[in-house]
Amino acid sequence: MITLYHLEKSRSFRIVWLLEELKLAYGLDYDLISFNRDNKTYLAPKELKAIHPMGKAPILVDDSLPVGEQALAESALIIEYLLKTYDREQKFYPADDKAWRDYTFWMHFAEGSLMPPLVMGLILSKACEKSPFFAKPIARKLKDGIGKMILNNNVSSALELIEQSLAKSPWFAGSEFTGADVQMYFAVAAARERTVLPSAMTATRAWLDRCESRAGFIKTVEKVGTVF
Ligand SMILES: N[C@@H](CCC(=O)N[C@@H](CS)C(=O)NCC(=O)O)C(=O)O
């Protein structure tokens, strides 16, 4: 049996989505255990730490793995594991070597290059919001300074690369939807949510629409709500 430990409005949306795609394609069954974030800190509840030492979502537990090795963390590993184990006709796996290189590149790019500056921007904004009124001007200066110096350029370069890629092919690994689209969706949707995705990036916006109109995606939203 597969169990997904899901946290509201988080990266585990990816795994619910992939599980829904696998359910539609093969009838794969799974259990979903959902948690809310802490109201004040927005962090995950401590129950997640009891399942995996990192205590972050997503966590997938597969009873068919050896005892002591059943809890998997990190979205990319979970996606790879689900495809390797349950996508028996390789419907969501890259079809050839070129597609595999693109797939692997974007699989790492999501968490390695796009999420870090987005998360850092979010943390700085929250620090500004939460700082006492007399410290706000300093906090704002710090946020704007770091944004200008590092974060904005990194986000822009990443989004430009994404736009160029999606102008050439409908999905990240070529002509077919793969696990790389699931992995990238959260990061690109986060950029849109933070209003840093330019409206002129039409290929990226069309890809977001393509993702959001898939039957598996629609089922996911029915089950756990929208991603943000
Ligand atoms: N690189 C990890 C990141 C996991 C992660 O940071 N998850 C966030 C949800 S978006 C989380 O659980 N945050 C709550 C917390 O840190 O307490 C992945 O891709 O799975």
The ligand as a Tripos MOL2 file, in Angstrom:
@<TRIPOS>MOLECULE
LIG
   20    19     1     0     0
SMALL
NO_CHARGES

@<TRIPOS>ATOM
      1 N1         13.3450   19.8010   -1.5860 N.3       1 LIG1
      2 C1         12.2180   19.2810   -0.8490 C.3       1 LIG1
      3 C2         11.5920   20.4110   -0.0780 C.3       1 LIG1
      4 C3         10.5790   19.9520    0.9570 C.3       1 LIG1
      5 C4          9.9460   21.1560    1.6550 C.2       1 LIG1
      6 O1         10.6160   22.1540    1.9620 O.2       1 LIG1
      7 N2          8.6340   21.0760    1.9100 N.am      1 LIG1
      8 C5          7.9260   22.1770    2.4960 C.3       1 LIG1
      9 C6          6.5670   22.2880    1.8310 C.3       1 LIG1
     10 S1          6.5690   23.2050    0.3800 S.3       1 LIG1
     11 C7          7.6060   21.9270    3.9650 C.2       1 LIG1
     12 O2          7.3170   20.8020    4.3490 O.2       1 LIG1
     13 N3          7.5910   23.0020    4.7540 N.am      1 LIG1
     14 C8          7.1550   22.9620    6.1200 C.3       1 LIG1
     15 C9          8.2810   23.0290    7.1060 C.2       1 LIG1
     16 O3          9.4340   23.2900    6.7020 O.co2     1 LIG1
     17 O4          8.0050   22.8390    8.2860 O.co2     1 LIG1
     18 C10        11.2530   18.6290   -1.8540 C.2       1 LIG1
     19 O5         11.2860   18.9640   -3.0330 O.co2     1 LIG1
     20 O6         10.4690   17.7610   -1.4530 O.co2     1 LIG1
@<TRIPOS>BOND
     1     1     2 1
     2     2     3 1
     3     2    18 1
     4     3     4 1
     5     4     5 1
     6     5     6 2
     7     5     7 1
     8     7     8 1
     9     8     9 1
    10     8    11 1
    11     9    10 1
    12    11    12 2
    13    11    13 1
    14    13    14 1
    15    14    15 1
    16    15    16 2
    17    15    17 1
    18    18    19 2
    19    18    20 1
@<TRIPOS>SUBSTRUCTURE
     1 LIG1         1 GROUP 0 **** ****
